[in-house]
Amino acid sequence: MSIIRMTDLDLRGKRVLIREDLNVPQDDDGNITDETRLQASLPTIRQALEAGAKVLVMAHLGRPKGERNAKYTLAPVAKKLGEHLGREVPLVEDWYEGTPDQVANLGEGEVVMLENVRFHPGDTENDEAFSKQMASLCDVYVNDAFGTAHRAQASTHGVARFASVAAAGPLLAKEIDSLTAALESPQRPLVAIVGGAKVSGKLEVLKALTDKVDQLIVGGGIANTFLLAEGCNIGGSLAEPDLVDEAKSVIDACRAKGAEVPLPTDVVVAKEFSADAPVRTCGVEDVQDDEMILDAGPETAARFAEIVKGAGTVLWNGPLGAFELPKCAEGTRTLAHAIADSDAFSAAGGGDTLAAIAMTGITDKISYISTGGGAFLEWVEGKKLPAIAILEERAAEQA
């Protein structure tokens, strides 16, 4: 993939507009509760500052629906960014219609943060006028927000059309390189783990993976639908009976090319979805009508761990069960540690997956952790992500 990378450019003295994904979770008092995305953005911002750039950080927070809303101000994010950088990061509120003094007078090696880009309705609409206005703020536009790359919006797509130079930041470039390696030239065997609540949300991903993988492990509610497709009684478990035929087609497609979809042979069940509910482990053939499957059993988790142990590449999206319930977390925990201990190249993405990685304390043992959720899934599907496609187009123009 041919794109211009920020690391290839001379940034000294230039205004550099960096689009980051800083949509961080907050509590009711506005305190940031998870700094993962903020931490991921720091190397790019520091590198631009050290290169002598005049840095403008642009991001969104929440869904303010095109109007100013104090609940979604980036002020707490700017403050926290300043703490990490060891300097004040002023928040520029009046940048939407012109070039304010805080931007015009920015010096080399200085940084400001632009207030929430989603306060302007033109962002989600990919409005041309708003895109041009953003482009006028900078000499170089840098997209470093993989988590938003699957949306054609003004701050991720439109501005890249009109900026003098449009480049990929180090974080975005690393996402591209890692996912390309995992999917287009993987070390074999390639094992994909797809968990989560519903087949419908990941059906296209599952279909796309049948052409690529050597083993496809499914977990959570997705596994329940696959068990149903194989004629198992799943009691009152979360599943999608109307997608049984789709599940069968995925199984058949994998088997036709010599791949397998190993399904649970034992499971952890309870009569209600509650942290306090009693649980028991049983074979899949012993699930009762009033029980629901909430985790893979130890036999199944150990079998999956063995598959991962022999992998050359592991692609992970989604847990094996309701890991947020302590009694139903062991399957996901066993799988996570197997991935961490494997010699395979591992790429993981998705909100629940990141939470599972944090729960098990294996962050530094995963080869690459994607900051994207929807973008990660669409890349796996093989879709062209608009924000990356425009960077390819601009690179071709300037070749």
Stockholm file with secondary structure:
# STOCKHOLM 1.0

chainA/1-399         MSIIRMTDLDLRGKRVLIREDLNVPQDDDGNITDETRLQASLPTIRQALEAGAKVLVMAHLGRPKGERNAKYTLAPVAKKLGEHLGREVPLVEDWYEGTPDQVANLGEGEVVMLENVRFHPGDTENDEAFSKQMASLCDVYVNDAFGTAHRAQASTHGVARFASVAAAGPLLAKEIDSLTAALESPQRPLVAIVGGAKVSGKLEVLKALTDKVDQLIVGGGIANTFLLAEGCNIGGSLAEPDLVDEAKSVIDACRAKGAEVPLPTDVVVAKEFSADAPVRTCGVEDVQDDEMILDAGPETAARFAEIVKGAGTVLWNGPLGAFELPKCAEGTRTLAHAIADSDAFSAAGGGDTLAAIAMTGITDKISYISTGGGAFLEWVEGKKLPAIAILEERAAEQA
#=GR chainA/1-399 SS CCCCBGGGSCCTTCEEEEECCCCCCBCTTSCBSCCHHHHHHHHHHHHHHHTTCEEEEECCCSCCTTSCCGGGCSHHHHHHHHHHHTSCCCEECSCSSSCCHHHHTCCTTCEEEECCGGGSTTTTTTCHHHHHHHHTTCSEEEECCGGGTTSCCIIIIIHHHHSSSEEECHHHHHHHHHHHHHHHSCCSSEEEEECSSCHHHHHHHHHHHHTTCSEEEECHHHHHHHHHHTTCCCTTCCCCGGGHHHHHHHHHHHHHTTCBCCCCSEEEEESSSCTTSCEEEEEGGGCCTTCEEEEECHHHHHHHHHHHHTCSEEEEESCSSCTTSGGGCHHHHHHHHHHHHSSSEEEECSHHHHHHHHHHTCGGGSSEECSCSHHHHHHHHTCCCHHHHHHHHHHHHTC
#=GC SS_cons         CCCCBGGGSCCTTCEEEEECCCCCCBCTTSCBSCCHHHHHHHHHHHHHHHTTCEEEEECCCSCCTTSCCGGGCSHHHHHHHHHHHTSCCCEECSCSSSCCHHHHTCCTTCEEEECCGGGSTTTTTTCHHHHHHHHTTCSEEEECCGGGTTSCCIIIIIHHHHSSSEEECHHHHHHHHHHHHHHHSCCSSEEEEECSSCHHHHHHHHHHHHTTCSEEEECHHHHHHHHHHTTCCCTTCCCCGGGHHHHHHHHHHHHHTTCBCCCCSEEEEESSSCTTSCEEEEEGGGCCTTCEEEEECHHHHHHHHHHHHTCSEEEEESCSSCTTSGGGCHHHHHHHHHHHHSSSEEEECSHHHHHHHHHHTCGGGSSEECSCSHHHHHHHHTCCCHHHHHHHHHHHHTC
//
